[in-house]
Amino acid sequence: MQKIGFVSLGCSKNLVDTEKLIGLLKKNKYEIVNDSAQADIIIVNTCGFINDAKEESINTLLEMADYKKKRCKYLIAIGCLAKRYKKELIKVMPEVDLFIGPDEYDNISNILNNLLKESNIKGCMNDIDRVISTPNYMAYIKIAEGCNNKCTYCAIPYIRGKYISRMMEDIIVEAKKLYEIGVKEIILVAQDTSKYGIDIYGKEALPELLQKISKIGFTWIRFLYTYPENVTDELINVVKKNKNICPYFDIPIQHISNPVLRKMGRKSNKSTIESVIQKIRNQIPNSIIRTTLIVGFPGETEDDFNELYNFVKKIGFDRLGVFKYSKEDNTPAAKISGHIHPKTKQKRYNEIMNLQQEISLYNNKNKVGKEYEMLIEDIKGKKVYGRTYMDAPEIDGFIICDIVDKVKIGTFVKIRIITANEYDLKGEII
């Protein structure tokens, strides 16, 4: 039996693809190993989103190539980088035996069989139950593939193709299977979850999907990456009336200056963004709003940046991430004049992050004395680490508590916040 090792890089959507491929290969009698040094075949699911991600993918492939000098027979790259730079990578990385893009996943069994001459892999990734690689109490569900937004800075539509929603019945079946094996937190992901269903149902069907999933029995349900122009009253109301849908809104606004938003090809403007944030906070006072921003976009003036800075200060986002604009090949933004000097990008990045640190500390101090339900994620020595509904996994901070008897990873406990710093909180188990 041949042994296969996997490395999955990039976003949670990539991780779901990796889990599907693991499921396919496991069903075809391959042994999956966690240690690449023990693998006969290594598969790296690459990310090609921005420069840092591309560098990580290339460095990982080079690192895995070292194992070919010992035991490993084949090194395979799949995913976004493998699709986006396939021709270039074939020339400069002979160590990699095969590059497979996401658009080839439907035919991946035949592609792998052509390389692995002795193999007879049968089946399709989408027809196989995934092997969940996340902790057994939480899992992601990808509800759509691709993107139609065509923001000028982003290469995803060219890599992943047009937006294609999954059938709601298939998502519900997958969610029920995950619930039956003990998953307590489910996270719906797509490039833009708020546009779910518009291509097959003729409407934005995320509220309906959430309503149906809420009846299955999960303790927490999250949905990530909703664009501001599609956060409807219906969506807010569904979150408001279902206690197991976390009131956690991940709304990537990218900027607030209207001239910059137009250059970015964004569908929203400052008025839309302000209105959505106000509506969420009015309707759901305990809501958490997370956003991501891009600083240093081509043509971003000091006035544009100051407007963004003052907006962040005014709104006081609960969670915030910042990217420095990355010039991506073959995107419209790469051709826009007025590219910003790297030092200016770094300065603007630092200013926003320092401001957010102050905001985060202020917000966290206001949680002291309040009680929350916490999911235990780790136990180290005499400390327990966990998250509340306010924290998405691998994105946000932790709550740290002193251990008490009979606590287990993957269970929920009631805690009270006792101290706070900029990003993490100290609590006590009640």
Beta strands, then each sheet from edge to edge (+ up, - down):
strand 1: 3-8
strand 2: 31-33
strand 3: 41-46
strand 4: 74-79
strand 5: 98-100
strand 6: 138-142
strand 7: 144-145
strand 8: 164-165
strand 9: 185-189
strand 10: 220-223
strand 11: 248-250
strand 12: 288-295
strand 13: 319-324
strand 14: 371-380
strand 15: 383-387
strand 16: 399-402
strand 17: 412-420
strand 18: 425-429
sheet 1: 2+ 1+ 3+ 4+ 5+
sheet 2: 6+ 9+ 10+
sheet 3: 7+ 8-
sheet 4: 11+ 12+ 13+
sheet 5: 14+ 15- 16+ 18+ 17- 14+
end
